[in-house]
């Protein structure tokens, strides 16, 4: 019985002819890959964290926040503060006499208000008429100039080119006329040197 069972198992095997074995003859010129070991990196042992009281941490954060809020308030307070100018400061004696120096408000009557309004309208009409007259005069001058140049061009082109050419002698134009204030006799003009006594403010 034992021999028959073994024969049945071997009977399932099939014999086949051996196939041709393919020979890989590829040539590699790259260096051979080898196993390498990296260097040992010794790490520092972790430091043990100190346990702090949550109340202390909260107190530190509160102090830091209050300090920042104080700095912000200080910046907002001084943001619109301008540097003082001594020339523009009002003397104290003038400040005390503001009530005496202040003029009472003048109340105008209806007739005066109406007369001033009519005068303002009349002045506006006068200035408009003056402006329109000036514009019309400039237009007439420019039209006459254009007609003269056209007639000159018909006569001679060379004369026309000379006429339209700008006069370079008039470009560095200088004029001396009346000044705002009359000259002062025997006035000793300073030589230009001065001492700067203005205060310097550091931000």
WOLIN-V692825 format. One record per residue. RES is the residue in one letter. SS is DSSP state (2 for helix, 1 for strand, 0 for the rest). Layout:
res->RES ss->SS
res->RES ss->SS
This chain:
res->X ss->0
res->X ss->2
res->X ss->2
res->X ss->2
res->X ss->2
res->X ss->2
res->X ss->2
res->X ss->2
res->X ss->2
res->X ss->2
res->X ss->2
res->X ss->0
res->X ss->0
res->X ss->0
res->X ss->0
res->X ss->0
res->X ss->0
res->X ss->0
res->X ss->0
res->X ss->0
res->X ss->0
res->X ss->0
res->X ss->0
res->X ss->0
res->X ss->0
res->X ss->0
res->X ss->0
res->X ss->0
res->X ss->0
res->X ss->0
res->X ss->0
res->X ss->0
res->X ss->0
res->X ss->0
res->X ss->0
res->X ss->0
res->X ss->0
res->X ss->0
res->X ss->0
res->X ss->0
res->X ss->0
res->X ss->0
res->X ss->0
res->X ss->0
res->X ss->0
res->X ss->0
res->X ss->0
res->X ss->0
res->X ss->0
res->X ss->0
res->X ss->0
res->X ss->0
res->X ss->0
res->X ss->2
res->X ss->2
res->X ss->2
res->X ss->2
res->X ss->2
res->X ss->2
res->X ss->2
res->X ss->2
res->X ss->2
res->X ss->2
res->X ss->2
res->X ss->2
res->X ss->2
res->X ss->2
res->X ss->2
res->X ss->2
res->X ss->2
res->X ss->2
res->X ss->2
res->X ss->2
res->X ss->2
res->X ss->2
res->X ss->2
res->X ss->2
res->X ss->0
res->X ss->0
res->X ss->0
res->X ss->0
res->X ss->0
res->X ss->0
res->X ss->0
res->X ss->0
res->X ss->2
res->X ss->2
res->X ss->2
res->X ss->0
res->X ss->0
res->X ss->0
res->X ss->2
res->X ss->2
res->X ss->2
res->X ss->2
res->X ss->2
res->X ss->0
res->X ss->2
res->X ss->2
res->X ss->2
res->X ss->2
res->X ss->0
res->X ss->0
res->X ss->0
res->X ss->0
res->X ss->0
res->X ss->0
res->X ss->0
res->X ss->0
res->X ss->2
res->X ss->2
res->X ss->2
res->X ss->2
res->X ss->2
res->X ss->2
res->X ss->2
res->X ss->2
res->X ss->2
res->X ss->2
res->X ss->2
res->X ss->2
res->X ss->2
res->X ss->2
res->X ss->2
res->X ss->2
res->X ss->2
res->X ss->2
res->X ss->2
res->X ss->2
res->X ss->2
res->X ss->2
res->X ss->2
res->X ss->2
res->X ss->2
res->X ss->2
res->X ss->2
res->X ss->2
res->X ss->2
res->X ss->2
res->X ss->2
res->X ss->2
res->X ss->2
res->X ss->2
res->X ss->2
res->X ss->2
res->X ss->2
res->X ss->2
res->X ss->2
res->X ss->2
res->X ss->2
res->X ss->2
res->X ss->2
res->X ss->2
res->X ss->2
res->X ss->2
res->X ss->0
res->X ss->2
res->X ss->2
res->X ss->2
res->X ss->2
res->X ss->2
res->X ss->2
res->X ss->2
res->X ss->2
res->X ss->0
res->X ss->0
res->X ss->0
res->X ss->2
res->X ss->2
res->X ss->2
res->X ss->0
res->X ss->0
res->X ss->0
res->X ss->0
res->X ss->0
res->X ss->0
res->X ss->0
res->X ss->0
res->X ss->0
res->X ss->0
res->X ss->0
res->X ss->0
res->X ss->0
res->X ss->0
res->X ss->0
res->X ss->0
res->X ss->0
res->X ss->0
res->X ss->0
res->X ss->0
res->X ss->0
res->X ss->0
res->X ss->0
res->X ss->0
res->X ss->0
res->X ss->0
res->X ss->0
res->X ss->0
res->X ss->0
res->X ss->0
res->X ss->0
res->X ss->0
res->X ss->0
